[in-house]
Amino acid sequence: MRRSNKLFYLGISLLLIISLIGGCSSSYKSENTSDSGVTESPMAPAPSIQEESPAEDTKDDFGGGASSPLEPEKVITTVYLNFETTEFDKSNEELNKLIEKYQAYIEYSNISYNQHYNNTNYRYGEFVIRVPKDNISSFKTELHLIGNLISESTNKQDVTKQYKDTESRLNVVEIKEQRLLALLEKAEKIEDIIALENQLSEVIYEKENLKSSLISLDDKVDFSTFNLSIQEVAKTTATETVDTSFGTRIINAFNDSLYSFRTTLQSLIITLIFMLPFLIILAVIAFIVVKVLKKLKKDKPQKPNKPVE
């Protein structure tokens, strides 16, 4: 009896301890939880209005327009895009319209013909397009007009340090050029004049190379590069994502099945037509062989049957 009373009091004590711990934790949470239900650390400072970034800085512009505040000053952006289309001429026309609209230009283009099944030639276009940095986002947004996008990637190269180093070297070279010019004006001896002119020509050559490097870097930064390819296909690839519904996936599978059946049937018919002359010749040869064998069998004398003993 005493043992059961001890167990009873022990259980009540444990329940009281658990309820006290739960009450303390709930009061601590209520003190550190805002009205919206978001928990805030007591050591975290209140957000400042000045620290909030403007709406245009958060826009995903694919390397153009309002860039991220963390992006370096001089960045070379290269975009790689692969498209497929069933109307190559129309896609090429739309691409030229976009290039003209956004003041871009084609640096390189090549259109080749690749032979595929059914003796059909499908075209493949490669384009290197230079687009002004401020027009990258708008240009890429409208590229869906040229076909079905199947892959894309972006590469950004930070050349800020290289640009500043080149500028510093250019300043040093220009100062050296001014000093040589000043010495050349004061020189009187022929050998001194010749030596100074030789040094001055080397300095001028180096200065022009550095200026050319800066111009090239500015051009690559101000005009981003689009490496774009367009593949002509008989049927575009059905793009499915994690958000694609089950019904849409069924429809895509049904369409792909019908397309495969149709193309297989067409290939079979074309193959039969291609093989028809050979089949006719084989049929004639087989007919002649059968006729000859039948005639030989008919003309062959039959052996008399032996009498049964």
Phi and psi restraints in degrees (value plus and minus 20) as a CYANA .aco file:
   2 ARG   PHI     -84.1   -44.1
   2 ARG   PSI     -56.9   -16.9
   3 ARG   PHI     -84.3   -44.3
   3 ARG   PSI     -60.9   -20.9
   4 SER   PHI     -86.3   -46.3
   4 SER   PSI     -57.3   -17.3
   5 ASN   PHI     -84.0   -44.0
   5 ASN   PSI     -59.6   -19.6
   6 LYS   PHI     -82.8   -42.8
   6 LYS   PSI     -62.9   -22.9
   7 LEU   PHI     -83.7   -43.7
   7 LEU   PSI     -57.0   -17.0
   8 PHE   PHI     -85.4   -45.4
   8 PHE   PSI     -68.0   -28.0
   9 TYR   PHI     -84.4   -44.4
   9 TYR   PSI     -56.4   -16.4
  10 LEU   PHI     -84.0   -44.0
  10 LEU   PSI     -60.5   -20.5
  11 GLY   PHI     -85.2   -45.2
  11 GLY   PSI     -61.6   -21.6
  12 ILE   PHI     -83.1   -43.1
  12 ILE   PSI     -60.2   -20.2
  13 SER   PHI     -82.8   -42.8
  13 SER   PSI     -61.8   -21.8
  14 LEU   PHI     -84.2   -44.2
  14 LEU   PSI     -60.7   -20.7
  15 LEU   PHI     -83.0   -43.0
  15 LEU   PSI     -60.5   -20.5
  16 LEU   PHI     -84.5   -44.5
  16 LEU   PSI     -62.4   -22.4
  17 ILE   PHI     -83.6   -43.6
  17 ILE   PSI     -63.8   -23.8
  18 ILE   PHI     -83.8   -43.8
  18 ILE   PSI     -60.9   -20.9
  19 SER   PHI     -86.6   -46.6
  19 SER   PSI     -57.6   -17.6
  20 LEU   PHI     -84.8   -44.8
  20 LEU   PSI     -62.9   -22.9
  21 ILE   PHI     -83.8   -43.8
  21 ILE   PSI     -62.9   -22.9
  22 GLY   PHI     -83.1   -43.1
  22 GLY   PSI     -59.6   -19.6
  23 GLY   PHI     -85.3   -45.3
  23 GLY   PSI     -59.3   -19.3
  24 CYS   PHI     -86.2   -46.2
  24 CYS   PSI     -64.2   -24.2
  25 SER   PHI     -85.7   -45.7
  25 SER   PSI     -58.3   -18.3
  26 SER   PHI     -88.1   -48.1
  26 SER   PSI     -56.3   -16.3
  27 SER   PHI     -88.6   -48.6
  27 SER   PSI     -55.3   -15.3
  28 TYR   PHI     -86.2   -46.2
  28 TYR   PSI     -60.5   -20.5
  29 LYS   PHI     -86.5   -46.5
  29 LYS   PSI     -60.2   -20.2
  30 SER   PHI     -86.4   -46.4
  30 SER   PSI     -50.6   -10.6
  31 GLU   PHI     -93.8   -53.8
  31 GLU   PSI     -49.1    -9.1
  32 ASN   PHI    -125.7   -85.7
  32 ASN   PSI      -6.8    33.2
  33 THR   PHI    -134.8   -94.8
  33 THR   PSI     110.6   150.6
  34 SER   PHI     -98.2   -58.2
  34 SER   PSI     155.4   195.4
  35 ASP   PHI     -85.3   -45.3
  35 ASP   PSI     -47.1    -7.1
  36 SER   PHI    -101.6   -61.6
  36 SER   PSI     -22.5    17.5
  37 GLY   PHI      70.2   110.2
  37 GLY   PSI     -12.1    27.9
  38 VAL   PHI    -115.4   -75.4
  38 VAL   PSI     107.5   147.5
  39 THR   PHI     -99.4   -59.4
  39 THR   PSI     110.8   150.8
  40 GLU   PHI    -136.6   -96.6
  40 GLU   PSI     119.3   159.3
  41 SER   PHI     -94.2   -54.2
  41 SER   PSI     118.1   158.1
  42 PRO   PHI     -85.9   -45.9
  42 PRO   PSI     -38.6     1.4
  43 MET   PHI    -113.1   -73.1
  43 MET   PSI     -30.7     9.3
  44 ALA   PHI     -97.4   -57.4
  44 ALA   PSI     109.6   149.6
  45 PRO   PHI     -93.5   -53.5
  45 PRO   PSI     137.9   177.9
  46 ALA   PHI     -89.6   -49.6
  46 ALA   PSI     121.2   161.2
  47 PRO   PHI     -84.6   -44.6
  47 PRO   PSI     118.7   158.7
  48 SER   PHI    -113.5   -73.5
  48 SER   PSI     126.0   166.0
  49 ILE   PHI     -87.1   -47.1
  49 ILE   PSI     -52.8   -12.8
  50 GLN   PHI     -90.0   -50.0
  50 GLN   PSI     -44.2    -4.2
  51 GLU   PHI    -102.6   -62.6
  51 GLU   PSI     -32.4     7.6
  52 GLU   PHI     -94.3   -54.3
  52 GLU   PSI     111.9   151.9
  53 SER   PHI     -99.9   -59.9
  53 SER   PSI     125.2   165.2
  54 PRO   PHI     -86.9   -46.9
  54 PRO   PSI     141.6   181.6
  55 ALA   PHI     -83.8   -43.8
  55 ALA   PSI     -54.7   -14.7
  56 GLU   PHI     -90.7   -50.7
  56 GLU   PSI     -43.1    -3.1
  57 ASP   PHI     -94.9   -54.9
  57 ASP   PSI     -42.2    -2.2
  58 THR   PHI    -111.0   -71.0
  58 THR   PSI     -20.7    19.3
  59 LYS   PHI     -93.6   -53.6
  59 LYS   PSI     113.1   153.1
  60 ASP   PHI    -103.0   -63.0
  60 ASP   PSI      82.5   122.5
  61 ASP   PHI    -129.0   -89.0
  61 ASP   PSI      -6.1    33.9
  62 PHE   PHI      35.7    75.7
  62 PHE   PSI      20.5    60.5
  63 GLY   PHI      73.9   113.9
  63 GLY   PSI     -21.7    18.3
  64 GLY   PHI    -145.2  -105.2
  64 GLY   PSI     154.3   194.3
  65 GLY   PHI      50.8    90.8
  65 GLY   PSI    -155.2  -115.2
  66 ALA   PHI     -96.9   -56.9
  66 ALA   PSI      88.7   128.7
  67 SER   PHI    -104.8   -64.8
  67 SER   PSI     145.4   185.4
  68 SER   PHI     -86.5   -46.5
  68 SER   PSI     124.3   164.3
  69 PRO   PHI     -84.7   -44.7
  69 PRO   PSI     -38.8     1.2
  70 LEU   PHI    -105.6   -65.6
  70 LEU   PSI     -29.7    10.3
  71 GLU   PHI     -92.7   -52.7
  71 GLU   PSI     117.8   157.8
  72 PRO   PHI     -82.3   -42.3
  72 PRO   PSI     149.6   189.6
  73 GLU   PHI     -90.7   -50.7
  73 GLU   PSI     -61.3   -21.3
  74 LYS   PHI    -136.8   -96.8
  74 LYS   PSI      89.0   129.0
  75 VAL   PHI    -152.1  -112.1
  75 VAL   PSI     111.3   151.3
  76 ILE   PHI    -116.3   -76.3
  76 ILE   PSI      98.8   138.8
  77 THR   PHI    -124.6   -84.6
  77 THR   PSI     109.1   149.1
  78 THR   PHI    -146.7  -106.7
  78 THR   PSI     106.9   146.9
  79 VAL   PHI    -134.9   -94.9
  79 VAL   PSI     113.4   153.4
  80 TYR   PHI    -134.8   -94.8
  80 TYR   PSI     103.1   143.1
  81 LEU   PHI    -153.9  -113.9
  81 LEU   PSI     116.8   156.8
  82 ASN   PHI    -143.1  -103.1
  82 ASN   PSI     105.9   145.9
  83 PHE   PHI    -140.0  -100.0
  83 PHE   PSI     138.0   178.0
  84 GLU   PHI    -151.5  -111.5
  84 GLU   PSI     127.7   167.7
  85 THR   PHI    -170.6  -130.6
  85 THR   PSI     133.3   173.3
  86 THR   PHI    -117.7   -77.7
  86 THR   PSI     -27.5    12.5
  87 GLU   PHI    -148.6  -108.6
  87 GLU   PSI      64.1   104.1
  88 PHE   PHI     -85.0   -45.0
  88 PHE   PSI     -63.5   -23.5
  89 ASP   PHI     -81.6   -41.6
  89 ASP   PSI     -62.4   -22.4
  90 LYS   PHI     -85.3   -45.3
  90 LYS   PSI     -61.7   -21.7
  91 SER   PHI     -83.3   -43.3
  91 SER   PSI     -61.6   -21.6
  92 ASN   PHI     -84.6   -44.6
  92 ASN   PSI     -58.2   -18.2
  93 GLU   PHI     -86.5   -46.5
  93 GLU   PSI     -62.7   -22.7
  94 GLU   PHI     -84.4   -44.4
  94 GLU   PSI     -57.9   -17.9
  95 LEU   PHI     -83.9   -43.9
  95 LEU   PSI     -62.5   -22.5
  96 ASN   PHI     -84.0   -44.0
  96 ASN   PSI     -56.1   -16.1
  97 LYS   PHI     -84.5   -44.5
  97 LYS   PSI     -61.7   -21.7
  98 LEU   PHI     -87.4   -47.4
  98 LEU   PSI     -57.9   -17.9
  99 ILE   PHI     -82.6   -42.6
  99 ILE   PSI     -62.3   -22.3
 100 GLU   PHI     -90.0   -50.0
 100 GLU   PSI     -57.7   -17.7
 101 LYS   PHI     -84.9   -44.9
 101 LYS   PSI     -61.0   -21.0
 102 TYR   PHI    -122.4   -82.4
 102 TYR   PSI       1.4    41.4
 103 GLN   PHI      36.2    76.2
 103 GLN   PSI      18.3    58.3
 104 ALA   PHI    -117.1   -77.1
 104 ALA   PSI     159.8   199.8
 105 TYR   PHI    -170.5  -130.5
 105 TYR   PSI     135.2   175.2
 106 ILE   PHI    -110.8   -70.8
 106 ILE   PSI     101.1   141.1
 107 GLU   PHI    -107.1   -67.1
 107 GLU   PSI     -51.9   -11.9
 108 TYR   PHI    -175.6  -135.6
 108 TYR   PSI     121.7   161.7
 109 SER   PHI    -168.4  -128.4
 109 SER   PSI     127.0   167.0
 110 ASN   PHI    -173.5  -133.5
 110 ASN   PSI     109.4   149.4
 111 ILE   PHI    -141.1  -101.1
 111 ILE   PSI     101.4   141.4
 112 SER   PHI    -139.8   -99.8
 112 SER   PSI     142.3   182.3
 113 TYR   PHI    -135.1   -95.1
 113 TYR   PSI     102.0   142.0
 114 ASN   PHI    -132.0   -92.0
 114 ASN   PSI     108.3   148.3
 115 GLN   PHI    -103.5   -63.5
 115 GLN   PSI     110.5   150.5
 116 HIS   PHI    -143.1  -103.1
 116 HIS   PSI    -181.6  -141.6
 117 TYR   PHI     -83.9   -43.9
 117 TYR   PSI     138.9   178.9
 118 ASN   PHI      42.1    82.1
 118 ASN   PSI       4.3    44.3
 119 ASN   PHI      35.5    75.5
 119 ASN   PSI      13.1    53.1
 120 THR   PHI    -121.2   -81.2
 120 THR   PSI     113.0   153.0
 121 ASN   PHI    -114.6   -74.6
 121 ASN   PSI      99.3   139.3
 122 TYR   PHI    -126.7   -86.7
 122 TYR   PSI     115.8   155.8
 123 ARG   PHI    -106.0   -66.0
 123 ARG   PSI     130.9   170.9
 124 TYR   PHI    -155.0  -115.0
 124 TYR   PSI     100.8   140.8
 125 GLY   PHI    -131.8   -91.8
 125 GLY   PSI     116.0   156.0
 126 GLU   PHI    -138.1   -98.1
 126 GLU   PSI     112.7   152.7
 127 PHE   PHI    -157.5  -117.5
 127 PHE   PSI     116.8   156.8
 128 VAL   PHI    -134.2   -94.2
 128 VAL   PSI      92.4   132.4
 129 ILE   PHI    -137.3   -97.3
 129 ILE   PSI     113.3   153.3
 130 ARG   PHI    -122.1   -82.1
 130 ARG   PSI     102.2   142.2
 131 VAL   PHI    -140.6  -100.6
 131 VAL   PSI     114.9   154.9
 132 PRO   PHI     -75.1   -35.1
 132 PRO   PSI     121.9   161.9
 133 LYS   PHI     -76.6   -36.6
 133 LYS   PSI     -57.2   -17.2
 134 ASP   PHI     -94.3   -54.3
 134 ASP   PSI     -32.6     7.4
 135 ASN   PHI    -127.7   -87.7
 135 ASN   PSI     -13.5    26.5
 136 ILE   PHI     -81.1   -41.1
 136 ILE   PSI     -69.3   -29.3
 137 SER   PHI     -80.5   -40.5
 137 SER   PSI     -68.3   -28.3
 138 SER   PHI     -86.2   -46.2
 138 SER   PSI     -59.7   -19.7
 139 PHE   PHI     -82.1   -42.1
 139 PHE   PSI     -66.3   -26.3
 140 LYS   PHI     -88.0   -48.0
 140 LYS   PSI     -55.0   -15.0
 141 THR   PHI     -81.0   -41.0
 141 THR   PSI     -55.2   -15.2
 142 GLU   PHI    -111.9   -71.9
 142 GLU   PSI     -18.2    21.8
 143 LEU   PHI     -89.6   -49.6
 143 LEU   PSI     -33.7     6.3
 144 HIS   PHI     -83.3   -43.3
 144 HIS   PSI     -35.4     4.6
 145 LEU   PHI     -91.0   -51.0
 145 LEU   PSI     -41.0    -1.0
 146 ILE   PHI    -110.0   -70.0
 146 ILE   PSI     -32.3     7.7
 147 GLY   PHI     140.1   180.1
 147 GLY   PSI    -187.2  -147.2
 148 ASN   PHI    -111.0   -71.0
 148 ASN   PSI      98.8   138.8
 149 LEU   PHI     -96.5   -56.5
 149 LEU   PSI     104.7   144.7
 150 ILE   PHI    -132.4   -92.4
 150 ILE   PSI     -39.1     0.9
 151 SER   PHI    -181.4  -141.4
 151 SER   PSI     131.8   171.8
 152 GLU   PHI    -175.2  -135.2
 152 GLU   PSI     129.0   169.0
 153 SER   PHI    -176.4  -136.4
 153 SER   PSI     138.1   178.1
 154 THR   PHI    -153.4  -113.4
 154 THR   PSI     119.6   159.6
 155 ASN   PHI    -146.2  -106.2
 155 ASN   PSI     111.6   151.6
 156 LYS   PHI    -143.7  -103.7
 156 LYS   PSI     107.4   147.4
 157 GLN   PHI    -134.9   -94.9
 157 GLN   PSI     101.2   141.2
 158 ASP   PHI    -103.2   -63.2
 158 ASP   PSI      96.8   136.8
 159 VAL   PHI    -138.2   -98.2
 159 VAL   PSI       0.7    40.7
 160 THR   PHI     -82.2   -42.2
 160 THR   PSI     -67.0   -27.0
 161 LYS   PHI     -84.7   -44.7
 161 LYS   PSI     -62.9   -22.9
 162 GLN   PHI     -81.8   -41.8
 162 GLN   PSI     -59.8   -19.8
 163 TYR   PHI     -86.4   -46.4
 163 TYR   PSI     -65.0   -25.0
 164 LYS   PHI     -87.6   -47.6
 164 LYS   PSI     -57.3   -17.3
 165 ASP   PHI     -83.1   -43.1
 165 ASP   PSI     -61.3   -21.3
 166 THR   PHI     -85.5   -45.5
 166 THR   PSI     -60.1   -20.1
 167 GLU   PHI     -81.4   -41.4
 167 GLU   PSI     -62.4   -22.4
 168 SER   PHI     -83.5   -43.5
 168 SER   PSI     -64.1   -24.1
 169 ARG   PHI     -82.6   -42.6
 169 ARG   PSI     -57.6   -17.6
 170 LEU   PHI     -84.4   -44.4
 170 LEU   PSI     -60.9   -20.9
 171 ASN   PHI     -82.6   -42.6
 171 ASN   PSI     -61.8   -21.8
 172 VAL   PHI     -84.3   -44.3
 172 VAL   PSI     -62.2   -22.2
 173 VAL   PHI     -86.0   -46.0
 173 VAL   PSI     -59.8   -19.8
 174 GLU   PHI     -85.0   -45.0
 174 GLU   PSI     -59.2   -19.2
 175 ILE   PHI     -83.8   -43.8
 175 ILE   PSI     -61.3   -21.3
 176 LYS   PHI     -83.0   -43.0
 176 LYS   PSI     -58.7   -18.7
 177 GLU   PHI     -83.3   -43.3
 177 GLU   PSI     -62.4   -22.4
 178 GLN   PHI     -83.5   -43.5
 178 GLN   PSI     -60.1   -20.1
 179 ARG   PHI     -86.3   -46.3
 179 ARG   PSI     -59.9   -19.9
 180 LEU   PHI     -85.9   -45.9
 180 LEU   PSI     -57.8   -17.8
 181 LEU   PHI     -84.1   -44.1
 181 LEU   PSI     -60.0   -20.0
 182 ALA   PHI     -84.9   -44.9
 182 ALA   PSI     -62.0   -22.0
 183 LEU   PHI     -86.9   -46.9
 183 LEU   PSI     -55.3   -15.3
 184 LEU   PHI     -85.9   -45.9
 184 LEU   PSI     -53.8   -13.8
 185 GLU   PHI     -88.1   -48.1
 185 GLU   PSI     -50.1   -10.1
 186 LYS   PHI    -111.1   -71.1
 186 LYS   PSI     -34.6     5.4
 187 ALA   PHI     -89.2   -49.2
 187 ALA   PSI     123.8   163.8
 188 GLU   PHI    -141.2  -101.2
 188 GLU   PSI     -52.5   -12.5
 189 LYS   PHI     -99.4   -59.4
 189 LYS   PSI     124.6   164.6
 190 ILE   PHI     -83.2   -43.2
 190 ILE   PSI     -63.8   -23.8
 191 GLU   PHI     -83.8   -43.8
 191 GLU   PSI     -55.6   -15.6
 192 ASP   PHI     -87.1   -47.1
 192 ASP   PSI     -60.4   -20.4
 193 ILE   PHI     -84.1   -44.1
 193 ILE   PSI     -62.8   -22.8
 194 ILE   PHI     -84.2   -44.2
 194 ILE   PSI     -63.7   -23.7
 195 ALA   PHI     -82.8   -42.8
 195 ALA   PSI     -62.9   -22.9
 196 LEU   PHI     -86.2   -46.2
 196 LEU   PSI     -58.8   -18.8
 197 GLU   PHI     -86.5   -46.5
 197 GLU   PSI     -57.1   -17.1
 198 ASN   PHI     -83.8   -43.8
 198 ASN   PSI     -66.0   -26.0
 199 GLN   PHI     -82.9   -42.9
 199 GLN   PSI     -59.1   -19.1
 200 LEU   PHI     -86.1   -46.1
 200 LEU   PSI     -58.5   -18.5
 201 SER   PHI     -85.0   -45.0
 201 SER   PSI     -59.1   -19.1
 202 GLU   PHI     -85.5   -45.5
 202 GLU   PSI     -60.9   -20.9
 203 VAL   PHI     -85.5   -45.5
 203 VAL   PSI     -61.6   -21.6
 204 ILE   PHI     -84.2   -44.2
 204 ILE   PSI     -60.8   -20.8
 205 TYR   PHI     -81.9   -41.9
 205 TYR   PSI     -64.0   -24.0
 206 GLU   PHI     -85.0   -45.0
 206 GLU   PSI     -58.9   -18.9
 207 LYS   PHI     -82.7   -42.7
 207 LYS   PSI     -62.9   -22.9
 208 GLU   PHI     -85.8   -45.8
 208 GLU   PSI     -57.5   -17.5
 209 ASN   PHI     -84.9   -44.9
 209 ASN   PSI     -61.6   -21.6
 210 LEU   PHI     -86.0   -46.0
 210 LEU   PSI     -60.8   -20.8
 211 LYS   PHI     -83.0   -43.0
 211 LYS   PSI     -60.2   -20.2
 212 SER   PHI     -83.4   -43.4
 212 SER   PSI     -58.8   -18.8
 213 SER   PHI     -84.3   -44.3
 213 SER   PSI     -61.7   -21.7
 214 LEU   PHI     -85.2   -45.2
 214 LEU   PSI     -60.5   -20.5
 215 ILE   PHI     -84.2   -44.2
 215 ILE   PSI     -60.5   -20.5
 216 SER   PHI     -84.8   -44.8
 216 SER   PSI     -62.7   -22.7
 217 LEU   PHI     -85.3   -45.3
 217 LEU   PSI     -61.5   -21.5
 218 ASP   PHI     -81.0   -41.0
 218 ASP   PSI     -60.2   -20.2
 219 ASP   PHI     -85.1   -45.1
 219 ASP   PSI     -62.1   -22.1
 220 LYS   PHI     -89.0   -49.0
 220 LYS   PSI     -50.9   -10.9
 221 VAL   PHI     -97.7   -57.7
 221 VAL   PSI     -64.0   -24.0
 222 ASP   PHI     -94.1   -54.1
 222 ASP   PSI     -47.9    -7.9
 223 PHE   PHI    -140.7  -100.7
 223 PHE   PSI      86.5   126.5
 224 SER   PHI     -96.1   -56.1
 224 SER   PSI     136.5   176.5
 225 THR   PHI    -124.9   -84.9
 225 THR   PSI     110.1   150.1
 226 PHE   PHI    -130.2   -90.2
 226 PHE   PSI      93.1   133.1
 227 ASN   PHI    -113.2   -73.2
 227 ASN   PSI      84.6   124.6
 228 LEU   PHI    -141.1  -101.1
 228 LEU   PSI     116.0   156.0
 229 SER   PHI    -147.5  -107.5
 229 SER   PSI     123.3   163.3
 230 ILE   PHI    -146.5  -106.5
 230 ILE   PSI      99.3   139.3
 231 GLN   PHI    -126.5   -86.5
 231 GLN   PSI     103.1   143.1
 232 GLU   PHI     -99.9   -59.9
 232 GLU   PSI     109.3   149.3
 233 VAL   PHI    -152.9  -112.9
 233 VAL   PSI     142.2   182.2
 234 ALA   PHI     -96.1   -56.1
 234 ALA   PSI     -49.6    -9.6
 235 LYS   PHI    -169.3  -129.3
 235 LYS   PSI     111.1   151.1
 236 THR   PHI     -93.5   -53.5
 236 THR   PSI     133.7   173.7
 237 THR   PHI     -94.0   -54.0
 237 THR   PSI     113.6   153.6
 238 ALA   PHI     -95.4   -55.4
 238 ALA   PSI      97.2   137.2
 239 THR   PHI    -106.4   -66.4
 239 THR   PSI     104.9   144.9
 240 GLU   PHI    -145.9  -105.9
 240 GLU   PSI     119.7   159.7
 241 THR   PHI    -143.5  -103.5
 241 THR   PSI    -197.4  -157.4
 242 VAL   PHI     -87.0   -47.0
 242 VAL   PSI     -40.7    -0.7
 243 ASP   PHI    -109.2   -69.2
 243 ASP   PSI     -24.7    15.3
 244 THR   PHI     -87.2   -47.2
 244 THR   PSI     110.0   150.0
 245 SER   PHI     -93.0   -53.0
 245 SER   PSI     142.3   182.3
 246 PHE   PHI     -85.1   -45.1
 246 PHE   PSI     -58.5   -18.5
 247 GLY   PHI     -83.6   -43.6
 247 GLY   PSI     -61.0   -21.0
 248 THR   PHI     -84.7   -44.7
 248 THR   PSI     -57.6   -17.6
 249 ARG   PHI     -85.8   -45.8
 249 ARG   PSI     -56.6   -16.6
 250 ILE   PHI     -85.4   -45.4
 250 ILE   PSI     -63.7   -23.7
 251 ILE   PHI     -82.8   -42.8
 251 ILE   PSI     -62.5   -22.5
 252 ASN   PHI     -82.8   -42.8
 252 ASN   PSI     -61.4   -21.4
 253 ALA   PHI     -85.3   -45.3
 253 ALA   PSI     -59.9   -19.9
 254 PHE   PHI     -84.9   -44.9
 254 PHE   PSI     -63.6   -23.6
 255 ASN   PHI     -84.4   -44.4
 255 ASN   PSI     -61.0   -21.0
 256 ASP   PHI     -83.9   -43.9
 256 ASP   PSI     -58.0   -18.0
 257 SER   PHI     -85.2   -45.2
 257 SER   PSI     -64.6   -24.6
 258 LEU   PHI     -83.1   -43.1
 258 LEU   PSI     -60.8   -20.8
 259 TYR   PHI     -84.3   -44.3
 259 TYR   PSI     -63.0   -23.0
 260 SER   PHI     -84.1   -44.1
 260 SER   PSI     -61.1   -21.1
 261 PHE   PHI     -83.7   -43.7
 261 PHE   PSI     -63.4   -23.4
 262 ARG   PHI     -85.1   -45.1
 262 ARG   PSI     -66.0   -26.0
 263 THR   PHI     -86.5   -46.5
 263 THR   PSI     -57.4   -17.4
 264 THR   PHI     -84.8   -44.8
 264 THR   PSI     -63.2   -23.2
 265 LEU   PHI     -83.5   -43.5
 265 LEU   PSI     -62.3   -22.3
 266 GLN   PHI     -82.8   -42.8
 266 GLN   PSI     -62.2   -22.2
 267 SER   PHI     -83.3   -43.3
 267 SER   PSI     -58.8   -18.8
 268 LEU   PHI     -85.4   -45.4
 268 LEU   PSI     -63.8   -23.8
 269 ILE   PHI     -84.0   -44.0
 269 ILE   PSI     -64.7   -24.7
 270 ILE   PHI     -83.2   -43.2
 270 ILE   PSI     -57.8   -17.8
 271 THR   PHI     -85.4   -45.4
 271 THR   PSI     -61.6   -21.6
 272 LEU   PHI     -83.9   -43.9
 272 LEU   PSI     -61.4   -21.4
 273 ILE   PHI     -84.3   -44.3
 273 ILE   PSI     -59.5   -19.5
 274 PHE   PHI     -84.0   -44.0
 274 PHE   PSI     -58.0   -18.0
 275 MET   PHI    -107.0   -67.0
 275 MET   PSI     -25.2    14.8
 276 LEU   PHI     -77.2   -37.2
 276 LEU   PSI     -67.2   -27.2
 277 PRO   PHI     -78.9   -38.9
 277 PRO   PSI     -60.2   -20.2
 278 PHE   PHI     -87.5   -47.5
 278 PHE   PSI     -58.0   -18.0
 279 LEU   PHI     -86.0   -46.0
 279 LEU   PSI     -57.4   -17.4
 280 ILE   PHI     -85.0   -45.0
 280 ILE   PSI     -63.5   -23.5
 281 ILE   PHI     -83.6   -43.6
 281 ILE   PSI     -63.1   -23.1
 282 LEU   PHI     -83.4   -43.4
 282 LEU   PSI     -58.4   -18.4
 283 ALA   PHI     -85.1   -45.1
 283 ALA   PSI     -60.9   -20.9
 284 VAL   PHI     -83.9   -43.9
 284 VAL   PSI     -63.9   -23.9
 285 ILE   PHI     -82.3   -42.3
 285 ILE   PSI     -63.5   -23.5
 286 ALA   PHI     -83.3   -43.3
 286 ALA   PSI     -59.3   -19.3
 287 PHE   PHI     -83.2   -43.2
 287 PHE   PSI     -64.1   -24.1
 288 ILE   PHI     -84.2   -44.2
 288 ILE   PSI     -62.9   -22.9
 289 VAL   PHI     -81.9   -41.9
 289 VAL   PSI     -63.0   -23.0
 290 VAL   PHI     -83.7   -43.7
 290 VAL   PSI     -62.2   -22.2
 291 LYS   PHI     -82.7   -42.7
 291 LYS   PSI     -63.7   -23.7
 292 VAL   PHI     -83.3   -43.3
 292 VAL   PSI     -63.5   -23.5
 293 LEU   PHI     -83.3   -43.3
 293 LEU   PSI     -60.2   -20.2
 294 LYS   PHI     -84.6   -44.6
 294 LYS   PSI     -60.7   -20.7
 295 LYS   PHI     -86.2   -46.2
 295 LYS   PSI     -61.8   -21.8
 296 LEU   PHI     -83.5   -43.5
 296 LEU   PSI     -59.0   -19.0
 297 LYS   PHI     -87.4   -47.4
 297 LYS   PSI     -53.9   -13.9
 298 LYS   PHI     -94.6   -54.6
 298 LYS   PSI     -58.7   -18.7
 299 ASP   PHI     -98.4   -58.4
 299 ASP   PSI     -35.4     4.6
 300 LYS   PHI     -91.9   -51.9
 300 LYS   PSI     106.1   146.1
 301 PRO   PHI     -86.9   -46.9
 301 PRO   PSI     119.7   159.7
 302 GLN   PHI    -107.2   -67.2
 302 GLN   PSI     118.5   158.5
 303 LYS   PHI     -94.1   -54.1
 303 LYS   PSI     117.4   157.4
 304 PRO   PHI     -87.2   -47.2
 304 PRO   PSI     125.4   165.4
 305 ASN   PHI     -93.2   -53.2
 305 ASN   PSI     114.7   154.7
 306 LYS   PHI     -90.7   -50.7
 306 LYS   PSI     120.3   160.3
 307 PRO   PHI     -87.0   -47.0
 307 PRO   PSI     127.5   167.5
 308 VAL   PHI    -104.5   -64.5
 308 VAL   PSI     105.7   145.7
